[in-house]
Amino acid sequence: ASGGLEVVGDATQTLKVDERGEASTRFNVRAKAGEQAMLGSSALVLTSTHRTFSARLSTEVSVRPASSFVTLVQAGSFQRAGELGSKADLYPNFRQSDVAVSAAPWAFATGLMQYLEAYPHGCTEQITSQTFPTVLLSGRPELVKEMARGRTAEQGPMPEARKTFERYLVQLRARQTADGGFSLWPGAGTDAFATLYAVHLLVEARDHKLQVPQDLLQKANTYLQGWLGSGDTTLDGWRQRTQATYLLTRQGIIAPAALANLREAWRNRKTQGWNDDLGAVYLAASYRLVKQEQVANELLDPAWSDLLARTEKKQRRNVWGAYYDPLVHDSMTLHLVGRHFPARLKTLKPAVWEGMAAMVRDGWYNSLSSASMLLAVDSYFEAVGQNVEGKLTASAIDAQGRAAALAMGAVNPITRAAVPAGTAKLKLSNDSDFNLYYSWAEQGFERNVPATPVNQGMEIFHEVLDARGNPVTKVKLGDEVTVRVRVRSLERAQVNDVALVDVLPGGLEPVLQAVGDDDDTNADAPIWKKRLGGGGSWQVQYADIREDRVVFYGGVGKELLEVTYKARATNVGDYVVPAAYGEAMYDRRVFSRSAGGRFQVVGN
């Protein structure tokens, strides 16, 4: 055994084999633990010898961690000096840690780009958010060059804009429905926000000189024009219709009646939280595009004044809605102001960016808000730019207090460096009074995951059941078992857009059905449901079936919901049961990790 494996007991055994006979033996092998643990492929070599004869057989075994891949981002600003502490204890294999510093807030972008690049889920919003960085950077080769510095072999080179966008278009076209909109998941019906967000990227891509299929965009525009008259009178519905009007207006498709109706709704509900909502900023940008400056400023002023006032008081806009949170609100406000009211950004204080960075440090970011922040940085850089001089020094400090200097270049536009393994904290120093921006992104598999459940607004239970429905921790090789995952909200009546990752222990694999063998009653079911089978009370929107796990997506209420599927014992051994993990994808303050455990598969 080599790499992450070790033999338990005697690694050499003597067998007696009769002529034309057979003999067998057993070696016990386990994955190394603690500081000796090594993830990834490890070789297992069996060699037999008799006198001058020998035979050799080798195989590769994958050593997996009992934890999910994480990306933890810290961001902020500093003058003269700053110090950051590491937030993660990661296995050295597949670990990536980078610090970036810049004169403009582009440093924020690097950490969030790494987060998006490794993002594990794939609804239409999420694949769109993953594509935004490539589109925005397609016109900034100087930034791409610096951001490419220090990428590992696993990461590969920076994504090429045209190829990345073409791959995205293939996925997006497969999700366009008959009415021209886009579904949130493959095979589902049209989702209004997924359509809005995809159209936003297509419009940005066209502005960045990338080839956008006209039929794809035209069909989506037709859907949005028809959807504008929908009867949704909620704040979330109004905000999304202002976004639709803005995207159409930006393409030269003017809808005067819709603009007037949306403005009138804003006037009538100013006292109900609509006055300084992001929808007012979208509406202001639309009126600016049609050259109605006075109306545009009337709509923008409350939201802009609120942003500046909250910054002075160091307060957050703690309002959450459908695809809407404090970081999305502030980021998209800056993006729209930078694009359509650029003069207002020239006097923007760095404290505004620091307030947004504090939300990132507290984990208030997700795929949507990360892409929104990149849009904000891009618009700010376009409107204001930044050109400062100064000597930056950075050092990595380990747990024993030993320092190692990091090679950092000029901060204009950005400089990056890899952070060595074992770093406990970073020290940054700047010999000028200019405000500099930083981000530190740590990626990898966590070492010390709690063995006890962790519940923050949500609760998850994971069990393996035998044929009688009883929980078991030991089965025979070849047995078919039922995996049951139960989930519920602990505080809110409803938690939307939950992703629940159920990782199976090494000795179990999902039992998948052959698509096409189902009866007529299941003919209209999506392919994932036909393959996975199973049942339960949880109305899952989509399930992503992988080799060692199943990822479920859906909404969760206070009632205990369950989902079940079949698995088969395929390998003898004693295995760690990874904790099932779930989170609200657009409000990461809500999450849960079930208890871990052990599971045995024994021979017949």
Beta strands, then each sheet from edge to edge (+ up, - down):
strand 1: 5-8
strand 2: 28-31
strand 3: 40-50
strand 4: 53-63
strand 5: 69-78
strand 6: 81-85
strand 7: 96-102
strand 8: 392-398
strand 9: 403-406
strand 10: 414-418
strand 11: 423-430
strand 12: 436-445
strand 13: 454-456
strand 14: 458-465
strand 15: 474-476
strand 16: 480-489
strand 17: 494-503
strand 18: 508-510
strand 19: 542-545
strand 20: 549-557
strand 21: 561-569
strand 22: 573-577
strand 23: 581-584
strand 24: 591-593
strand 25: 597-602
sheet 1: 1+ 2-
sheet 2: 3+ 4-
sheet 3: 5+ 12- 7+ 10-
sheet 4: 6+ 11- 8+ 9-
sheet 5: 13+ 24- 23+ 17- 20+ 19-
sheet 6: 14+ 16- 21+ 18-
sheet 7: 15+ 25+ 22-
end
